[in-house]
Amino acid sequence: MATARAERLVNLVLCLLSTRQYLTAERIRGIVPGYTDAPNDEAFFRTFERDKSELRDLGVPLETGRNSAFDAADGYRIARRDYELGDIGLEPDEAAAVALALRLWDSPELTGAARGALLKLRAAGVDVDDRAAGTIEPKVRTSEPAFPALLAAVQAGRVVTFDYRRPNEALAQLRTVEPWGVVAWRGRWYLVGHDRDRRAPRCFRLSRVQGDPKAQGRAGAVSRPPDVDLLSMVAGEQRDAPPSTPVRLWVVPGRAQGLRRQASVVDSMRLDGIEGDVLELDLSYPDFAASWIAGYGPDVVVLEPDVLRKSVHEAHLGAAAAAAAGSDEAGEVRR
């Protein structure tokens, strides 16, 4: 699903979930981002009907009705009682996996449109249910500095230029790309598009992009070919996995169950006066595992390899710096 379409569907669900009233199609058109750009009524209604069908296929319970007998047209809403899931019981290791997954999604680039939709609802005089915002709030967190600019270029359909350094090259080279999408595969983010310099489709790992990408040209000039599967392109270029790297970890007894499921206990040792287990496992992508391991905090310490130990240490420092910055901002607000 194209990013713009996915955002529009999220905004539509948030809009209909956040109101107790039935909203007509025309009112939805003026509130939900993505519909206001429709060139005419026919284009809007065609898109809206397609989106309603998509939501129903996804299992989203759309209600149709009227707020009073005086309404001239049917409206739409989503009842929270039908939309929300029941209570789900998770084992400790499953809960840890869910918590780690939630850390991935935290980016203002994707939540801004949804929050804007709520503001438009209130401005239009719609009775908004404030609890709904947390129900489907999309979050994406990535440490790649180039992610926001490249995602914006994809959404705007604009050509983008950036400096890109391949592993076997000492210097970065300027690339001019018609971006088709940004996808994640095996813990890494990639830009997929048509490389104008190579005159062929290419995949670019975001961690190798240097500096700030620059969008150029008019919006809407670039669109993804309908027969292109972005994830398959990335997987095709990265088909051969690198050789696995043996990793040794010290773990507090009874902790980090999700990690223990993928490792073997080979020894025990005392670290800083605390008795713990020594675990071994093989990782094909140890650089990605740094953030995963760092999520366990002081309960897990990397013994080997040294590169992974340093990466986890840097991840801890980054998390501490982010927490300190958040505390400072909160203090400023209180003052």
N, C-alpha and C positions, 0 to 999 in steps of 0.2 A: 504494500500500500504506500502510495506517495506520501511524503512527509506533510505537505500542505493539506491533503485530504484527511490524513490521520488527525492533524491538529483541529481541522474543522469538525470532525466527528466528536473529538473530545470536548470541544467547546459546546457543541450541540447537546451532548449528554449532560454537561455541567449546567447549561442553561435550563433544560427541562427538569433536571433533578432539583434545582435550586428554587423552584417556584411551586406554590400550591395551586396556582391558577392554570387554566388551559391557555396556551399561547397560540395565536393564529400564525399561519405561515408568514404573513406579511410582517407581523411583529417580530418573529424570529429572524426574518431577513434583516431588520434594522438593528438587531442586538448581537447576533452571533458573528464573530469575525470569520471571513471567508465567503459569506453570502453577499456582503455589500458590494463586492467587486463584480457581481454578475452584470453583464452588459445590457440585459433586458429581462422582462418578466419570464419569457419562455425559458431562457437559460437558467434562471434561478429555480423555477419550479421543476425543471428537469433534474437539476443537481439535488434539490431538496428531496424529491421522490426517490432518487437513487440512494441518498444518505439514509432515509427512513428504512428502505429495504435492507441496506447494509447493517443497520443497527438491529433490526429484527433477526437477521441471519446470525448475528453475534449473540443473540439471546437477551438483548436489552428490551425490557417490557414497556413499549410505548402505549400510552393511553390516549384515546381520542374522545373528545367531548366538548361541551360548551359550559361556560360559567353561568349563564342564565338563558332564559327563553328568548331574550331579546338579541342575543348574539346572532350575527348573520352568517358566520362561518364556523366550522369546527376548529378546535384548537388541540394542542398536544402537550403532554407532560409525562413524567416518569414517576411512578409512586415508589417512595423509598421502601415500603414494606415488600414490594416485589423485586426491587433492584438489589437490596443488600443481602449478603450471604449470612447464613447462620453461624453460630460459634464453631470454630475449628480447633480441635485439640492437636497440639504438636508435641513431639518428643523434644527433649533438650537440644539434641544435635540438629533436629529439623528446624527448631526455632532459631538456632544460631545461623543456619544457612539462610533463612528468610531475612534475618537482620542484616547479614552481609549483602544480600541482594538489594535490600532497600537502600544501602549506602551508595549503590551505583547511580541511582536516579535522583539527582539534585542539581538542577540547572535553571537559573532564571530565564534562560532563552526559551524554555518550553513551558514554564508556568506563567509567564507574563500575559500571554493571550487569554488564558483561562481566567486569570484575575481581572483582566480587562472586561471580559464578558460579564462577570458579576457586577462590576461597576456600572455597566450599561443597563443591566437589569434593574438595579436600584434607581438609576437616573430615569428610567422609563416608568417608574412607579410600580414595578412588579414586586410582590411580596416575596422576598428572598429568604430561604431557609439557610442560615449561616452554617449549620452543621454539615451541609452538603459539600463545602469546599474541601474538607479533608478526606471525603469519601473516594474521590477519583483524581486527586491532585497528582499530575504527572511530574516525576522528578528524574533528572539525569545528572549524574556527577561524573565528570571526567577531568583528569589533571592535565589534559593536552591543551596548551594555550591557543592552538590554532582552531580548536573545535568551534567556538562561537562564530568566528568569521566565516569559516567554510560552510557551516550549517546555514548561516544567513545567505550566503551566495547561492546555495542549492535552493533554498526556499524562494529567493527572488528570481532565480533563473538567469543569473548573471555570470559572465566569464570571470575567472579568478586567476591571479598570478601569485606565486610564492616561490621562495628559495627552498630547494629540496636537496638533501644530501643522502646519497645511497651509501650503504655500509662499506663498499669497496672504493669509495671516492673521497679524496681529501677535502675537496671544496664543494660547496653547495652550488647548484645550478638553478637558474631561473626557469620556472615551468609555467606555461600558460594552458589552462585547463577549462574545458566546458564541463562543469560539475553535474553529475547525475544523482549523487546521493552520498551520505555518510553512514557507514555501517560498522558494527562491531563483530569481530570474529576471533574466537579463542583469546579473549581478554584484551584485544588491541582494536583501535579505531582506524578505519581506512576511508579515504576519499576515493570514489570511483567516478571516472569521467573520461572524456575524450581529450587526449593530450594533443594540442595543436602542433607542438614542435615535432612530435614523433608521428603525427597523423594516424593515431591508433588509440584504442581504448587502453587505459592504464589504471592501476590501483596504487595509491600513495598512502604509506603509513603515516599517521598524523604525528607520531613522535619524531619523525625525521624532517618535518617541516620546520624551517628556521625563520624567525622573525614573524611579522604580521602579514597574513594574506591580504591582498588588495583586490576588491571586486571592481570590475570595469564594464563599460558598455551598458546598454539599456536593460531594464528588467524584463523578464519574459523571453529573452532571446535564446535561452537554453532550456531544453526539456529532455527528459530521459526517454530513449527509444522504448516503445511499448514492449518489445520482445526481450529486453535486457533484464537478467536476474543479477542484481548487484552482489548478493551474498555468494552466489555460485561463481562469479568472477573472482572475488577475493579468495574463496576456498580453492579455486583452480590454480591461482598463482602461488598459493601457500600449501599446496597439497602435501609436500614432503615435510613431515614434522622434524624438527631438529633432534639430535640424540638427547636422551634423557640425562639429567644431572642428578647425582646422588646428593641428598640433603639430610643432615643430622640436626635434630631439634631437641632441646630440653623442655619438658612440659610438666607443669604442676600436676600431681596425681589427681585423677578424677575430673580434670578440666579439659577443654578443647576437644569435645567428643567428635565433632565433625572432622577435625584434622586426624584424630586417631583412627577413624574409619578407613583412611587412605594410607596409613602408615603401619609400621611394625615396631613393637617395643623390643629393643635389642640390649638395653642395659639400664642401669640406674646410676645417678650421681648427685652429689650435693653441690648446689650453686647458691652462693651468698647465704649459706647456712640453712637452705631449704632442700630437702630430699625430693628429687624428681625423676621422671622417666626419660630415657634417651630413646627417641624415635627416629626411624629411618624411612625415607620414601624417595621415589624417583619423580622428578618434575621435568617435563619437556619445555616449560616456559617459566623458569624460576624468577625472571624479572617481574612477570605479572603476579606471581605468588607473593611478592613482598607485601602488597596491600592486604591480601587475604590473611597472611600470617600476622601482620601488624594489628589486624582487627581483634586478635586475642589478647592484646595488651601484654602486661608483664607475666601472664601465665605461660607464654611461649617465648623461648630464646633460641635464636639460630646459632648453632655451633659451627656448621660448615654448610656451604662454602662461604668464604669471606665476602665475596661480592654480594651474596644474598643478605648476609648479616648487616652489611653497610646499608643496603637498600631498605631493610626493615627499620634500621635505626633512623634513617632519613624520613621514612614515613611517620615514625613516632614524633620526630621533631616537627614535621609539617602539621600533624594533628594538634600538637600542643600549641603551636603558633596560631593556628586557626581558632582554637578555643580561647586563647588569650585575647585575640583580636575581638572575638565575640563578646567577651567580658568587658573589654574597654568600651565597645559600642553601647552595651547595655548601661554601663556607668554614665556615659555621656547623656543617654536618654533620661536617666533618673535625675541627673543634675539639671 
